[in-house]
Every structure is written in C-alpha cells, then in structure tokens.
Amino acid sequence: MRVRDVGEFGLIARIARRAARGAALGGAVRIGIGDDAAVLRLRRGEELAVTTDAAVEGVHFRWRTTPARLAGRRALRAALSDLSAMGARPLGFTLSLTAPPSLALAALEGLVGGLLTEARAAGCPLVGGNVARGAVASVTLAVLGAVRSGRALRRDAARPGDRIFVTGTLGAAALDVARTERGGGPARHLPPVRLASGQALARLSRVGACIDVSDGLLADLGHVVEASGVGAQLDVSRLPLPRGFARACAKLHLDPLALALAGGEDYELLFTVRPGGSGRPGGPGEATLSRRLGSEVREIGCIVKGRGVRGFDVRGFTHF
C-alpha cells in the first residue's frame, strides 16, 4: 500500500489514532489533535520555550540505510535536545509531514511510529500538525516546552574562569554514520535524551552557559564563546569517549579525536560552571554534577579571556 492509497485525510486520521493510543492527555494539553490549533497551559511562574527542527530524506536519513522507526525516534530526540539545552520540560509538539504519493505506507507509518514512541517516553504528546505532498519524505517538528521564569539556560552566559563540562560521551553518532556509509549495515545509533539533566542544570546556582552538541563539540563550543564574547581552552585528553571507540575507529581507518571533536549529532549537553566565590577555584565537581544531573559528566576545559577555542578551527557541520 502506498501513501496515495489512503489520501491526505486518511493519513491524518491514521496518525491521530496512533497518537491517541496510550497517550494521556491532560497535564499541559487542554485541546490537542482535532481542532484548528492546540491549546496548552503553563504553570504559574513559567515561560514558554519553542524550538523547530526537521529531518529530511537524503539529508538526515536514507531509507536504504536507516530503519524507519529509528529515523523517527532520532528526529524527535534531536528536537527535544534543544529543550534540554534550555532547561525546559516538554509540553507537546506539532508535526508537519511531507511525503511523495508513491512512498510505501509502511515506511511512513514506521517513521511516525518512531516519533510517537519517543513522544510517549518524554511526556511530549503530538498535539497537531499538517500533511502535504513532497518530492521526498520529511518531518518538521515544532516542540513546545516550559521553563521557570528567568531560569532558561543560555549560550551567551559563559564567563572567564568558568569550568567546561559535557555529559555522556562523544563521537558515537559520527562513528555510526561512517560505518553505515562504508557498508557496515544499517544505522543503529540512538542519541541520548537529556531532558532531566537540563532541568537539573537550570536549578543550579553556579551554572553559566549551556548548549546541546548537535554540530560537533568544537562548533558548538564555538557558538558559546562567540555568543558570550569569551575564549575557551580545551583539554582533549579529558574528552569522554565510548567504550571500544578507538578500536572501532581504527578498523575504519578513522581518527577518533576528529570524530569526537567534530562529528556532531551527539546531543549531549555542553555547559559551564562558575568558580568558587571571589574567583576561587571550586564549585561542584564531576561526581557531584553527575549525581545531580543523573548522567555521567566530564570536565574538559575552561573559559578564558579572548576569542575562539584556543588551538582549533571551530568549523563544524553546516547545511550550506
């Protein structure tokens, strides 16, 4: 069966039924799928956080190498990562879906099924959207979240003396892409979801800047130092790498350090923490931050006076 066999409204109805299955509306959602717009409620003392992301066939995934459900799961995790980097809790998301009429319905439903699997796990229900004919399949997501007033994490808040930390590990996503492109089988890497870690960070009094690692560690640290008007010093010996990473890179004749620094799509949180009072060293360390954030945290450098990341070209992935 193809997409054209069910038509626009049939496709919408199928998505709505799947979104309603197992979804517990209520909470933030007052009006969900089925009206001209969704209506969400905020708690007292909260502000709205809004982000948009897209996953496009041929750019972010390929049917021949990426399982449909994995493509959908990755798409929503990537969008939710932006909420993590702001310290926001998810409220819901909308989906703008395009597909060629000849696309197998099973592929499209697999993609949507992956989105909805992640939506239920994150407590971020699908609340509306649109479907349209397109030359390729794509999903455009608008994800809505809430953050305590005045407590949103920002990328322009780094200061000289801040210590630089990152959650999790770096390079696994880039390694998976390289392995897939070299005929090593279908894609299988699924990035983490750091929503709880981001919300915990937003409650810390000493937190400085924060960004999610989407374009690569160097590029995203470059965004932080540019926005903050500061420089950074990295200790590359401290970069957290997945178990067996160097060995796997060697098999593919890849440089593990290059993948960890510039690979992208890790969706870990890169953040800074203020030193102790009066400029003294101190503040929470790796063990304390790991416990508070609920994920492994590694200190990898410091913020300094000046501009840029010392000793590195910070260019990462760009679409154009």
PAKOL-604119 format. One record per residue: x, y, z of N, C-alpha, C in turn. Coordinates in steps of 0.2 Angstrom, whole numbers, plus 5000, padded with zeros to 4 digits. Example, Ala and Ser with C-alpha at 12.3 -4.5 7.8 and 13.67 -1.06 7.14 Angstrom:
<atoms>
506649725039506249785039506649845039506449895035506849955036506450005039
</atoms>
This chain:
<atoms>
500449945000500050005000500450065000500250114996500650174996500250234999500650295000500350345003499750375000499750374993499250394989498550354990498650294992498050244993497650264999497950305004497550325009497350395009497650435005497550505004497650555010497650615009497850665015497450655021496750655021496350645027496350575030496450525026496550465028497250455032497750485029498350485033498350525039498050585039497950625046497550575051497050545049496650505053497050445056497450415052497950365055498450385060498750445058499150475063498850495070498250525069497850545075497750485080497550435076497350375080497950345084498550345080499150315084499350365089499250425088499550475093499050475099498450455099497950445104498050385108498350335105498450265108498950275113498750265119499250265125499450335127499150385124499350455126498850475132499150505137498750535142498750605142498250635138498150705138497950735145497850795145497850825152498550855153498650875159499350905160499350975157499850975152499851045149499351055143499050995141498650995135497951005136497651065134496951075135496551055129496851075123496551055117497151025112497050965110497550935106497350925099497550865096497350855089496550855088496350885082495650885080495350955080495751005082495451075081495951115077495851185076496251225071496951235075496951235081497551245084497551215091498151195094498151165100498151215106497951205112497951245117498351215123498851245125499251215131499251265136499351235142499351285148500051285152500251335154500851345158500751345165501151325170501151335177501251405179501051425184501251495187501951505187502251555185502951565186503351535180503051515175503451485169503451525163503951515159503951545152503951495147503751515141503651465135504351455131504551395130505151385126504951355120505151375114504951355107505551335103505551275100506051265095505851225089506151235084505951195077506551155075506351095072506951055069506651015063507050995059506750955053507250895052506950845049507350785047507050775040507550775035507350775028507750715025507350675021507650615017508150635013508750605013509350615009509850665012509550695018510050745022510150715029509550695032509650675039509550595039509250565034509150495034509050475027509250405026509150375019508750305021508250295017507850235018508250175017508750175013509150115012509550095018509750145022510250135027509950145034509350185035509150205041508450175042508350125047507650105048507150155050506550155047506050205048505950225055505850175059505750195066506350235069506950215068507550245070507550315068507350325062507350395059506850445063506250415064505850455068506050465075506350415078506550425085507050475086507550475081508150515081507850595080507350595075507050665074506850695080506450665084506150695090506650705095507150655096507650665101508050725099508250735093508650795091508250865093507550865092507250925093507150935101507050875105506950885112507650905115508250895112508850915114508950985115508551025110508551095111508251115118507651085119507351095126507851085132508151025131508651005136509151065137509451095132509951145132509651205135509051215136508751275139508451265146508551195148508251185155507551175155507151165149506451165149506151095150505551095152505151025152504751025146504650975143504250975136503450975138503151005134502351015134502050975128502250975122501950945117502350965110502150935105502450955098501950945093502150985087501750985081502150955076501850925071502250885066501950915059502450935055502250955048502650895044502250855040502450795037502350805029502850795025502850785018503050725016502750695010502950635008502750625000503150594996502950584989502350534989501850534985501250494985501450414984502050404981502250334979502650304985502750344990503150314996502750254999503050205001502650145004502350175011501750155012501450175018501750155024502050095024502350065030502950105032503350125027503950165029503750235032503250265030502950325033502750315040502350265040502050245047502550225052503150195049503650175054504050245056504150285052504350355054503950385059503350395058502850425063502850385069502850315069502850275075503450285079504050295076504650315080504550385083504250425080504150495083503750485089503150445089502650435094502950395100503450345098503750315104504150355108504550405105504950455109504450505112503950525109503450565112503150545119502950475119502750445125503250445130503850425128504350415133504550485137504550535133504750605135504150645138503550615138502950655140502850715136502950715129502850765125502350745119501750755120501250725116501250765109501050725104500850765097500250795098500150865097499550905098499250935091499650915086499350945079499850945074499650965068500150975063499850975056500150955051499950955044500350905040499950885034500250835030500250865023500750855018500750885012501150845007501050845001501450814996502150844995502650804994503350824993503750784989504250804986504750764982505050714986505150724993505550674997505150685004505250625008504950625015505350675019504950715023505250755028504750765034505050775040504650795046504950855048504550905050504650975053504350975059504650985065504450975072504451045075503951065078503951125082503851095089504351105094504251075100504151125106503751125110503551175115503751145122504051195126504251175132504051235137504251225144504151275149504751275153504951335155505551345160505351395165505651385171505451435176505651505174505251555175505351625173506051645175506451675170507151695172507651645173507451575172507951525173508151485167507951505161508151475155508951475154509251415152509951415151510051445144510651475144510851515138511551505135511651515129512351505127512751565127512551625129512851685130513051705137513051655141513151665149513851645151514351625147514951595149515451655151515851655156516251705159516951675160517451715159518151695161518251665168518551605168518551575174518051515175517551515171517051455171517451395169517251335172517451275170516951245165517251205160516851175155516751105156516151085155515951015156515550995150515450925150515050895145514750825148514150815146513850755148513950695144513950635146513950575142514650565138514550545132515150535128515050565121515650565117515650605111515950555106515650565100515850535094515550475091515050445095514750385093514250395087513950455087513550465081513950465075514450505075514850505069515150445067515350405072515650335070515050295067514450295069513950255066513750275059513850345058513750365051514350345046514950345049515450325045515450245043515250205048515150135047514650125042514050155043513550145038513750165031514050215030514250245023514750195020515150155024515650115022515350035021514750035021514449965020514349925026514449955032514449915038513749895041513249895037512549885039512149945040511449935042511049995043511250035049511050095050511150145055510850115062511150125067510850095073510950145079511350195079511450235085510850275086510750285093510150325095510450375100510450435099510750485104510350485110510650515116510350515122509750575122509350565127508850625129509150645136509250715136509550745142509050795145508450785145507950825147508050835155508050785158508150785166508750825168509250805164509950845165509850915164509550935159509451005158509051045163508551015165508151045170508551045177508950995178509350995184509851055184510151065178510651115177510251185178509651195176509351255177509251275184509251225188509151235196509851255199510351245196511051255199511151335199511451355205511551425206512251445202512651395201513351415198513351405190512851385187512851365180512951425176513351425171513451485166513051475160513451455155513151445148512951375147512551355142512351285140512151285133512351235130512151215123512151145122511751115117511751045115512251035110512650975110513150965105512750935099512650975094512250945088512750955082513151005081513551015075514250995077514450965083515050945084515350985090515750955095515950995101516351055099516751055095517151125093516651175090516251155086515751205083515351235088515051195092514551215097514851255103515451235105515851275110516051345106516151345100516251405096515651445097515051415096514451465097514451495104514651455109514551485116515051535117515651525114516151585116516051645111515751635105515551695101515051735104514551695107513951725110514151765116514551735120514751765126515351815126515651815120516251865120516851845124516951775124517551755128517951705123518451675126518851615123518751555127519051495125519051435128519651395127519851365132520451315132520251245134520351205129520151135129520651085131520551035135521050985137520750915133521050905127520750855123520850785126521350775131521450715134520950695139520450745140519950735145519250725141519250715135518650705131518350635133517750635134517450565136517250535130517550475129517450435123517050365124516650345120516350275121516850225122516550175126517050115126517150075120517750065118517950025112517950075106517950145107517850185102518550195098519150195101519750195097519850135093519650075096519750015092519250015086518650035087518150035081518350085076518650145078518950195073519450165069519950135072520550105069520350055064519750015065519549975060519350005053519050065054518850105048519350155046519950155049520450205047520250275049519950285054519650355056520050375062520150445063520450475068519950485074519950455080519450455085519450525088519950565088519950635091519550675086519650665080519250715075518550695075518350635076517650615077517350645083517750645089517450665095517350745095517850775092517850855092517350885086517250845081516950875075516350835072516250775075515750735072515050755072514750785077514150805078513550755079512950775081512450735082512450695088512950715093512950685100512350695104512150765104511550785108511750775115512350785117512550795124512450865126512550885133512450945135513250975136513351025133514051065135513851125139514151135145513951185149514551215153514451275156515051295160514751305167515251305172515051315179515551365182515251415186515651465189516151445194516751475195517151455200516851475207517251465212517051475219517051555220516751575226516751645227517351685227517351745225517951795224518451765219518151725214518651695209519051635211518851615217519251555219519051495215519551445214519351385211518851345215518451305213517951265217517251265213516751255217516151245213516051165213515451145211515351075210515851035205516050975207516550935203516150885199516450845195516150795191515750745195515950725201515550675204514850705207514950765209514350805211513850815206514150845200513650855194513350795191513750745191513450685188512850655192512950665199512450645203511850685203511950755202511350795202511050795195511450785190511150785183510850715181511050665184510850595183511150565177511750595175512150575169512850585170513350545167514050555168514250625165514650655169514850725167515650725168515950755163516650765162516850835162517350855165517650925165518150925159518150965154518550965148518951025147518851075151519251135149518951195154519151255151518951315155518851375150518451425152518351485149518851535150519151565145519751615146519551685143519951735144519851795141520051785133519851825129520051825122519451805118519551775112519051745107519251685105518751645103518851575100519051525105519151465102519451405105520151395104520551405109521251415108521551345104521951355098522251305095521851265090521151285089520751245085520351295080520251265074519751295070519051265072518551305073517951285076517351275071517551265065517051255060516751185061516151175061515851105061515351095055514851055056514351045051513951105049513851115043513351165041512951135035512351165034511951135028512151175022512451235022512651265016513351295016
</atoms>
